[in-house]
Amino acid sequence: MILGHVVADPQIKSTKSGKAVLSFAIATNNEWFDHEGTLKKSADFHRLVAWERLAELCSKHLRKGSPVLVEGRLTNRSYEGADKMMHYTTEVVVSEVHLLRFEKSEKTVESQEMAQETAETEERELAAV
């Protein structure tokens, strides 16, 4: 499981055999205090890949900055780049995506309920894949 924010708007593509594939990245933030009491911050970036129906749904609902909780498995693969060199990467093959919504406190109860209903509908669509 990874909890973070989408780094850039995902772009869906198709394989040669016609399968939908979506590659995207999530950033996770870290904060800690060093031995002198100074707040330190860093970010880690994680490569993710979604396939077929899940790729289509992610393409439709994820945008740069979207907070998400992603479940999946780690995989390692290699490929030959344009430079004719072998490249190696580790990715998370996504099995589930949970869209997170952070509502501002000044919104009315009615608009919060509508947002919750929309989020639940989107989450059911993603979970059905």
KANOR-V239790 format. One record per backbone hydrogen bond with DSSP energy under -0.5 kcal/mol. CO is the residue of the C=O (numbers start at 1). NH is the residue of the N-H. If there is no record, write none. Layout:
# KANOR-V239790
co->CO nh->NH
co->CO nh->NH
This chain:
# KANOR-V239790
co->2 nh->4
co->2 nh->70
co->4 nh->68
co->5 nh->27
co->6 nh->65
co->11 nh->23
co->13 nh->21
co->15 nh->18
co->19 nh->15
co->20 nh->52
co->21 nh->13
co->22 nh->50
co->23 nh->11
co->24 nh->48
co->25 nh->7
co->26 nh->46
co->27 nh->5
co->28 nh->44
co->30 nh->42
co->32 nh->40
co->34 nh->37
co->38 nh->34
co->40 nh->32
co->42 nh->30
co->44 nh->28
co->46 nh->26
co->47 nh->92
co->48 nh->24
co->49 nh->94
co->50 nh->22
co->51 nh->54
co->51 nh->55
co->52 nh->56
co->53 nh->57
co->54 nh->58
co->55 nh->59
co->56 nh->60
co->57 nh->61
co->58 nh->62
co->63 nh->66
co->66 nh->6
co->67 nh->100
co->68 nh->4
co->69 nh->98
co->70 nh->2
co->71 nh->95
co->71 nh->96
co->73 nh->93
co->75 nh->91
co->77 nh->89
co->79 nh->81
co->79 nh->87
co->81 nh->84
co->85 nh->81
co->87 nh->79
co->89 nh->77
co->91 nh->75
co->91 nh->93
co->92 nh->49
co->92 nh->94
co->93 nh->73
co->96 nh->71
co->97 nh->99
co->98 nh->69
co->101 nh->103
co->104 nh->107
co->108 nh->112
co->109 nh->113
co->110 nh->114
co->111 nh->115
co->112 nh->116
co->113 nh->117
co->114 nh->118
co->115 nh->119
co->116 nh->120
co->117 nh->121
co->118 nh->122
co->119 nh->123
co->120 nh->124
co->121 nh->125
co->122 nh->126
co->123 nh->127
co->124 nh->128
co->126 nh->129
